[in-house]
Amino acid sequence: MSTCLFCGIAAGTIPARQVYSDDHLVAFHDIQPQAPLHVLVVPRRHVSTLNDLEPGDATLVGEMVRRAAIIAADHGYDRRGYRMVLNCNADAGQSVFHIHLHLLGGRRLGWPPG
């Protein structure tokens, strides 16, 4: 999708501070971090919301979660703790309509969230 911010980042036409990239995913630092570590894990293929996932996308979502856990470990948060968040639609806080997983770590995170 040509007007999607995250599609542009995944394609390399919009700059981002990437921490990971492969054929299926790209991960980069959030420009408005909510924790010392705030990385977004995004599929290269455009999927607007979690509601738009198809049965075959289970592997993709699994890859997103697994990669986020590896990034958390790479930054030393695997033992201290970290949080993963997937928002769906505006009332949940989704502001870019391309699915993305927020990885947060490096500070004590309250419960319940927001």
Secondary structure, DSSP 8 states (H G I E B T S, - for coil): -TT-HHHHHHHTSS---EEEE-SSEEEEE-SS-SSSEEEEEEESS---SGGG--GGGHHHHHHHHHHHHHHHHHTT-TTT-EEEEE--SGGGT--SSS--EEEEESS---SS--
